[in-house]
C-alpha cells in the first residue's frame, strides 16, 4: 500500500494488555546512515532482513533483502548503536490496522501505538479512542531512525497545552536510596483520601521536565535529578487522565514547603508500596520504577 499513512500515539501499559492479540519479538539496528542512504537490520520473530533506503529526487526508496538468521546475527555487532528491542503486539480494535511496540532495555516504559490508514485524509478525519495518550505522529524523536540513533536522549514527551481540557498531567516518581533499600516519596490528595505522586497541569511556558520538578518541590518539598525515561500511566479519578511521570532521584528533602499544610508527605519502601492497598492505583508506575532500578 504505497500511499498509506501512519498515526502514532503514546500508550500506557494497561492498554497494551487490553489491545494485543499476540506478541512478536522485534529487533532493529542501524548499520550505516548519511543524508542519501540508510542501511539497517530488522528481525521480526524468525524472519530477518537487511533494508537499504536511498534518497532519490527528494524521496526515500526502499530495497529489502531477506537474510538467513546466521547472516543477521553476524551483522548485529557491526551496528552503529546498540540494537533497538521491542515486543510488537497486534491490536484487536475493530476496523483498524494497528499495532503496539513495547520497548525494552533503555526505553523500558515506552509504548507506542501505530495506526495505518490508506490515505492522509482517512488518518486525520479518524477520531482516536480516548484511551490513547499524546499524539506523536509528527514528533521525529519517536521515529525508528531517531530511536536507533539515540534511545537515551528522549527527555521530553509531547504535551498539548492548547487543549481546553487536557487529559494529560505531568509529575514525578520521587525515590531515594536509604540503607540499601529504595524508598518512594508520596503525598496525599488535598482531601487526604488518596496516596498519589506530585503532579500538575502542563504549562505553556515550561517544558515537561521543568513542570515535573516544580511540582515535586511544591507538593512534596523534594528536589533532585531526573534519572530516566518517563512512564505514561492511566489514572481515573473524576475524569480519565494520563499521567506522565519522570523518575526523580531525590537529593534534598525540605522540612518546609509550599503545600505542607495542605497535604501530607510520606516515605514508603518500594517493596512495601507494591503491596499496600493505598498504592494500588499507582501500581503501573511503581512496577516501572522497580524494573528500571533493578534491571
ABEGO torsion letter per residue (X at the ends): XAABBBBBBBBBAAAAAAABABBBBBBBBBABBBAABBBBBBBBEABBBBBBBBBBGGBBBBBBBBBBAAAAAAAAAABABBBBBBBBBBBABBGBBBBBBBBBEAABGBBBBBBBBABAAAAAABBBBAABBBBAAABAAABAAAAAABAAABABBBBBAABABBABBBBBBBBBBBGGBBBBBBBBBAAGABBBBBBBBBBAABBAAAAAAAAAAAAAGBBEBBABBBBBBBBBBABBBBBBBBBBBBABBBABBAAAAABBBBBBBAAAAAABAAAAAAAAAAAAAAAAAAX
